[in-house]
């Protein structure tokens, strides 16, 4: 087994573990802000780790560069999306007459 393949498997396993823990936390946590907090690592760490594992397995070349670009965009966009959703939820909760859904 090549060292590149082993590194890709380790990265893939780490990414899958982060995604699994995030999904389990999402299912267990009751409130929307807590759920957003649980999903943030999935989008900002889990997906980039999986894309990085694919880039390592692919080897040097244009495909690996595309995968690294996807990993960078996912890491950035994940945190920005989480922040935007939390802000929208907070503004919705501040509206007059709003009640917390059960």
Helices and strands as residue ranges (DSSP letters): H 3-28, H 32-41, I 42-46, H 47-58, H 62-93
